[in-house]
Amino acid sequence: MKLKGITYVVILNLIGSIAIAQSIKDSAVKILMVGVHVSGQIPQLDLAKRFGENLSAGASFSWKTKKNFLIGVEGSYVFGKKVRENVISNMTNSDNFSTNNEGFPSDLRLTHRGWNICANIGYVFSKLGHNPNSGLFVTIGGGYMLHKINLYDADKKVAAVKGDLVKGYDRLTGGFELSQFVGYKYFSNNRLANFYAGFEFFEGFTKNLRGQNYNTGLYDTQKRIDVISGFRFGWILPLYKRTKDFYYY
């Protein structure tokens, strides 16, 4: 009896999967999407004066309607090794080396860290795709951008950057951002490969969130325009609605 029941459930799921695949191929459907992505990015304008190229990784949650409109939220963690702004100039000697508490060269590493989160809307142009749910798509959105210089004291021997003192050097910066994306979204007819790729753009209208910069002794009140552009690849887990209570992927 149990074997018959299991066989019955398997057959129903196979039939449902075939029906979903056929609907994806033949008509636009509602799709709830959970995704992860990675990007290679290039800073521009004010951000380029502080950082070099970076990488980011993140996740998204979005909804595609039957009319191929997109609504979603996404967030990304940004990280890089190239820091162009010398925020520890008061701790370096004539050879541009910093020293630790004992007077020896320190192992103080400066890296780029940040994150952004935004909500967006968009549209899939399915006439340019291989099925009614795939194709060229664009999104626009708005959210919040935050970035800083991460100071890592590998030997734990630089007292000047311990605890809250690091806030005088990290240049924590944040503010409202705009976002745009242009790419291609692919949903396979057999549901095995679902991804997107394209170009992303972010424009942050930011300012310094700290007080006095310790290396200069000045307060940074400059309003910044921090721009990032890059290429993103994302993998999608689509949840296709088959009944009122269940989703299938």
Residue pairs with C-beta under 8 A, 6 or more apart in sequence:
13 248
16 242
16 248
17 191
17 248
19 242
20 191
20 240
20 242
20 248
21 189
21 190
21 191
23 29
24 131
24 132
24 133
24 187
24 189
24 191
24 240
25 131
25 132
25 189
26 131
26 132
27 132
28 66
28 67
28 68
28 126
28 132
28 133
29 66
29 133
29 240
29 241
30 63
30 64
30 65
30 66
30 241
31 63
31 64
31 133
31 187
31 238
31 239
31 240
32 62
32 63
32 238
32 239
32 241
32 247
33 60
33 61
33 62
33 63
33 64
33 72
33 236
33 237
33 238
33 239
34 59
34 60
34 61
34 236
34 237
34 239
35 59
35 60
35 61
35 62
35 74
35 196
35 234
35 235
35 236
35 237
36 57
36 58
36 59
36 60
36 234
36 235
37 57
37 58
37 59
37 60
37 74
37 76
37 232
37 233
37 234
37 235
38 55
38 56
38 57
38 232
38 233
38 234
39 55
39 56
39 57
39 76
39 200
39 230
39 231
39 232
39 233
40 53
40 54
40 55
40 230
40 231
41 53
41 54
41 55
41 56
41 78
41 200
41 228
41 229
41 230
42 48
42 53
42 228
42 229
42 230
43 50
43 51
43 52
43 53
43 54
43 226
43 227
43 228
44 227
44 228
44 229
45 225
45 226
45 227
46 224
46 225
46 226
46 227
47 147
47 204
47 224
47 226
47 227
47 228
48 84
48 227
49 84
49 85
50 83
50 84
50 85
50 149
50 171
51 80
51 82
51 83
51 84
51 112
51 147
52 80
52 81
52 82
52 83
52 84
52 112
53 80
53 82
54 78
54 79
54 80
54 82
54 112
55 78
55 79
55 80
56 76
56 77
56 78
56 79
56 230
57 76
57 77
58 74
58 75
58 76
58 77
59 74
59 75
60 72
60 73
60 74
60 75
60 234
61 72
61 73
61 74
62 70
62 71
62 72
62 73
62 74
63 70
63 71
63 72
64 70
64 124
64 133
65 71
68 123
68 124
68 125
68 126
68 132
68 133
69 121
69 122
69 123
70 120
70 121
70 122
70 123
70 124
70 137
70 139
71 120
71 121
72 119
72 120
72 121
72 122
72 139
73 117
73 118
73 119
73 120
74 117
74 118
74 120
75 115
75 116
75 117
75 118
76 115
76 116
76 117
77 114
77 115
78 112
78 113
78 114
78 115
78 116
78 147
79 111
79 112
79 113
79 114
80 111
80 112
81 111
81 112
82 112
83 110
83 111
83 112
83 149
85 149
85 171
86 92
86 215
87 110
87 149
87 151
87 169
87 170
87 171
87 213
87 215
88 98
88 108
88 110
88 151
88 169
88 215
89 215
89 216
90 214
90 215
90 216
91 98
91 99
91 108
91 158
91 160
91 215
92 98
93 99
97 105
97 106
98 105
98 106
98 108
98 158
99 105
99 106
100 106
100 155
100 157
100 158
101 157
101 158
101 159
102 157
106 153
106 155
106 157
106 158
107 153
107 154
107 155
108 151
108 152
108 153
108 154
108 158
108 161
109 151
109 152
109 154
110 149
110 150
110 151
110 152
111 149
111 150
111 152
112 147
112 149
112 150
113 147
113 148
113 149
113 150
114 145
114 146
114 147
114 148
115 146
115 147
116 143
116 144
116 145
116 146
116 177
116 179
116 202
116 204
117 143
117 144
118 141
118 142
118 143
118 144
118 177
118 179
119 141
119 142
119 143
120 139
120 140
120 141
120 142
120 179
120 181
121 139
121 140
121 141
122 137
122 138
122 139
122 140
122 181
123 137
123 138
124 133
124 134
124 135
124 136
124 137
124 185
125 135
125 136
125 137
126 132
126 133
126 134
126 135
127 135
128 135
128 136
129 135
129 136
129 184
129 185
129 186
130 186
131 187
131 189
133 187
134 184
134 185
134 186
134 187
135 184
135 185
136 182
136 183
136 184
137 181
137 182
137 183
137 184
137 185
137 196
137 198
138 180
138 181
138 182
139 179
139 180
139 181
140 178
140 179
140 180
141 178
141 179
141 180
142 176
142 177
142 178
142 179
143 176
143 177
143 179
144 174
144 175
144 176
144 177
145 174
145 175
145 176
145 177
145 202
145 204
145 206
145 226
146 172
146 173
146 174
147 172
147 173
147 174
147 206
147 226
148 170
148 171
148 172
148 173
149 169
149 170
149 171
150 170
151 161
151 166
151 169
151 170
153 161
153 162
159 165
160 214
161 169
165 214
167 210
167 211
168 210
168 211
168 212
168 213
168 214
168 215
169 213
169 214
169 215
170 210
171 208
171 210
171 213
171 220
172 208
172 209
172 210
173 206
173 207
173 208
173 209
173 224
173 226
174 204
174 206
174 207
174 209
175 204
175 205
175 206
175 207
175 224
176 204
176 205
176 206
177 202
177 203
177 204
177 205
177 206
178 202
178 203
179 200
179 201
179 202
179 203
180 200
180 201
181 198
181 199
181 200
181 201
181 232
182 198
182 199
183 196
183 197
183 198
183 199
183 232
184 196
184 197
184 198
185 195
185 196
185 236
186 193
186 194
186 195
186 196
187 194
187 236
187 238
188 194
191 238
191 240
191 249
194 235
194 236
194 237
194 238
195 233
195 234
195 235
195 236
196 233
196 234
196 236
197 231
197 232
197 233
197 234
198 231
198 232
199 229
199 230
199 231
199 232
200 228
200 229
200 230
200 231
200 232
201 227
201 228
201 229
202 226
202 227
202 228
202 229
203 225
203 226
203 227
204 224
204 225
204 226
204 227
204 228
205 223
205 224
205 225
206 223
206 224
206 225
206 226
207 221
207 222
207 223
207 224
208 220
208 221
208 222
210 220
211 219
212 218
212 219
213 219
213 220
237 249
238 249
239 247
239 248
239 249
240 247
240 248
240 249
241 247
242 248
